[in-house]
Amino acid sequence: MYPVLYRVKTLEYYIGCVGEINAIKDLILELVRYGISRNAPYSYS
C-alpha cells in the first residue's frame, strides 16, 4: 500500500511541477510576444 501511495504523491508532485513550468513558459512567451509586437513594425502571430 505504501509504495502505491508514494507513487501517487510523486505523480502529483511531477504534475504540479510541469504545470508550474508550463505557466512560467506561457508567461515568458507572452512577454516575448508583447516585446516583439512593441519593438517591431510587424508582429509575429
RACORVEN-V804983 format. One line per field, one symbol per residue. ss: DSSP state (A for helix, B for strand, O for the rest). phi: phi as a letter, one per 30 degrees, with the letter a starting at -180 (. if undefined). psi: psi as a letter, one per 30 degrees, with the letter a starting at -180 (. if undefined). Layout:
BEGIN
ss: ???
phi: ???
psi: ???
END
This chain:
BEGIN
ss: OAAAAAAAAAAAAAAAAAAAAAAAAAAAAAAAAAAAAAAOOOOOO
phi: .deddddddddddddddddddddddddddddddddddddcdbcdd
psi: eeeeeeeeeeeeeeeeeeeeeeeeeeeeeeeeeeeefefkflkk.
END
